[in-house]
Amino acid sequence: SQYPEQMNLMIAAGEPAVFFDDGTVGAESFANLMNKDGFFAAIGDEIKEYSPQTWEWIQSDEAVKKLVAKEDGTIIAFPVRNGDRIERFFVSQNTDNKTDAVNLMNAYRLLLESMTEAELAE
């Protein structure tokens, strides 16, 4: 896949973007970049304010926290449960409006939850 290469080019060019990691494509690239400064924006405050359910999940589950936080504890990814896997969204450092990015990720989370609830109701 060319995704990790494209992601690195976008970050190097300073383009604002939201990056998706489902634990397969590009997982090694994300692992290498998570603790480097200047790549991903801190979004903990936005998650806490605009998606309190997600904030509580991060705070109560150490495995999830490890997936979305830098070694210093700074939250840099938005987790979303999709079936049996946890997907992550990272916001590039150069994104001016982190609130819009977090609201978009939260909308995706809510969509997946409603789809799961509908499947369970059938």
Salt bridges, closest charged atoms under 4 A:
ASP21 OD2 - ARG88 NH2 2.43
ASP37 OD1 - LYS70 NZ 2.84
GLU46 OE2 - LYS98 NZ 3.80
GLU87 OE2 - ARG85 NH2 3.21
GLU113 OE2 - ARG109 NH1 2.63
